[in-house]
Amino acid sequence: MLSSTPRSFIGSTTFTVTGMTCEHCRRAVTEEISGVDGVESVRVDLATGSVTVTAARPVDRADIAAAVDEAGYALVP
């Protein structure tokens, strides 16, 4: 899954999330990812399906994937 980037990251990393179409989707994904320890900010672009996550300390991509899954969506591998 997501083999093009390291397992953990610091700073800003952009992910692609499938299935987001409305403001509810944006809020759900933002809320779940914001709850991941170390995440400072989340920016969702509905038009492209991109989600930019900024972290102050190392964050595991698996935690981001789990948060997106909890919101009802999926990361594009």
N, C-alpha and C positions, 0 to 999 in steps of 0.2 A: 504494500500500500504506500502510495506517495513516495516512491523510491528516489525521486529526483532531489529531495531535500533531506537534510540530516534528521535523525530521530528526534532530537530536541533543538530548540532555537531560542535565541535572545534577540530582541529588536523586533522589527516588523517582518512578517511572513504572510503571503497571500495564498489562500486556499480557494478551491472551486467547490461550491456546494450545489447539489441538484435539488430541484423541486421548489425553490423559493419563488413566489409569484406576487406577494402582497405585503402590506405593512405588518400584518400579523406574523408572517414568516420572518421578516426582518427583526421584529421584537423578540420572537422566540429564540432565534439563533443567537442574537446579541446577548440575551439574558443568560442562556446556558453557557456560552463561551466565557462571558464575563465572570462566571462563577468558578472558573478554573484558576487554581492558585498560581499567582505570578502574572496573570494577564492584566495589563494596564488599560487597554482600549480595544474596541472591536468596531470595524467599519464594514457595513454590508452594502454592496452594490447589486440591487435586484436585477438590473438590466443585463449584467454580465454573469451573475451568480458568484461573483468573487467576494471573499470575506478576508479582510486584512486584520490580522491580530498583532498587537504590539505587546511585548513582554519585557519586563524589567530584569527578569532572571530566567534561567532555563525552564522552558515549558516543553513537555513531551507531546509530540504530535498525536500520540494515541489518546491523550487526554482531550485534545481538541476534537478528534474524531468521535470520542464517546459523548462529548457535550453536544455535538451536532446531531448524533444519533438520538440522544435523549430529547432533542427538540423536534425530532420526527423527520430529519433530512439525512443526506449522506454526502461525505466528501468524495470528490472524484479522485480516483487513484492516479 
